[in-house]
């Protein structure tokens, strides 16, 4: 894991620049005697004035946030004691939703910049305020809460008496889908949660700044972004930069977000953490999603074929293997992991983009983004951990995935890492060969014996599309843990062009989880990613 601290950008003195032409030798002698040519002095003075005029922009950056985080880590943790006015805390869900920010009051609207910022009001579930600042050419300016910036709908409230109560969070707007309208492209709201959108997408899964003891320890700790600094973009800018200060009982941190909207919106994330105390499980680049049911776990009474924000975890290891694990809605909390020497990337993906596999025009699950995490620099040894919780409906996020470094930091240490988040739609990240397009569970015509299960896995991709009609393809299936593979075969499905892997397996001990691994191979050539499936204990 990289731990080096980058050098802060310096303003280079014009005195370090040698004069040009015939002045060079004469100036060298004058400088040696402490004499400066009047024309050189005038140029230097002008350059210095220009440097000081821009010093306010250069004077606050990631390093300044990191210094604050470091100082906070050396002091005892102080949880937020601020509470919203009683009238806000008493609002119902619908009453809180009736409070809306006025678009004409958006930050930078009057400046006609490509990015605009709108804010979320405190109330109901959002009770901890975050401080928000804007970095401009004039310096750092605190963005004050003003009641006049909000429309309170049908609520009967007295906001003018509250003072500057702060905001719950903010959202970023940019002309993503057309030049005529600035769409939402990112939201930062609650703890360290944030979400993004690419063109044509609908909000789905969330990212977090950090996960602490999601598994292990004495209970999960939720760090929060307590303060943000938004850098005012230049006219015509296509990137927005924001800094954030993270705080929790055991960890503080500085974050930098560089948001680049597009067909796949990209967020470059840089973080530097400082540890007040040790943690049992540090989760880096955590993703949080929802899986209720799908083709591998159908619902008997819901008319919709599938309901989920993500349908699988994809992992790319440093050894070149691509792994696909279908998500499930387990009966009880179920944690699995993939250990490796090096990580190339991981993500919670929504591969199924077909409306007819959801039949929900309101939720539009087929438009939910996939999120791919691309490490920047080597992250070393560690594991991807996948936590799946039971959920009774689609309103709860029950899927969490993150990277756990092999060496866990202890009190007094610092840790720095960077990564890139890709919020992808139809053109999402896929393995170079072929990938799983569906996993189905259940019997066909023949009955299954007690303890047996059958899986039908379809693969598609260029490595399979280019095969000759008479190609011999083998299904390579194994059960490393608690399973006996009774039958496996591969064949081409003429109706779709996909290649199908059929697997029949027996759980040796129904009270223990069973692991399955399978891929398609032709001769010595592996054609597909590895389908990695887990059968929970019964």
Secondary structure as UniProt FT lines:
FT   HELIX           14..16
FT   TURN            21..22
FT   HELIX           23..32
FT   TURN            33..34
FT   HELIX           38..53
FT   HELIX           55..58
FT   HELIX           62..73
FT   HELIX           86..89
FT   HELIX           93..97
FT   STRAND          100..101
FT   HELIX           103..105
FT   TURN            108..112
FT   STRAND          116..120
FT   TURN            124..125
FT   STRAND          130..136
FT   TURN            137..138
FT   STRAND          139..142
FT   HELIX           147..149
FT   STRAND          150..151
FT   TURN            153..154
FT   HELIX           159..161
FT   STRAND          169..178
FT   TURN            179..180
FT   STRAND          181..189
FT   TURN            191..192
FT   STRAND          193..196
FT   TURN            199..200
FT   STRAND          206..208
FT   STRAND          211..212
FT   TURN            217..218
FT   STRAND          224..231
FT   TURN            235..236
FT   STRAND          240..247
FT   STRAND          251..260
FT   STRAND          265..275
FT   STRAND          282..289
FT   STRAND          291..294
FT   TURN            295..296
FT   STRAND          307..308
FT   STRAND          312..317
FT   TURN            318..319
FT   STRAND          322..326
FT   STRAND          334..340
FT   STRAND          343..349
FT   HELIX           355..357
FT   TURN            361..363
FT   HELIX           365..367
FT   STRAND          370..376
FT   STRAND          382..388
FT   TURN            394..395
FT   STRAND          399..405
FT   TURN            411..412
FT   STRAND          414..424
FT   STRAND          435..441
FT   TURN            450..451
FT   STRAND          452..460
FT   HELIX           462..465
FT   TURN            469..470
FT   STRAND          474..481
FT   STRAND          483..492
FT   TURN            494..496
FT   STRAND          499..507
FT   TURN            510..511
FT   STRAND          514..522
FT   TURN            523..524
FT   STRAND          525..526
FT   STRAND          530..535
//
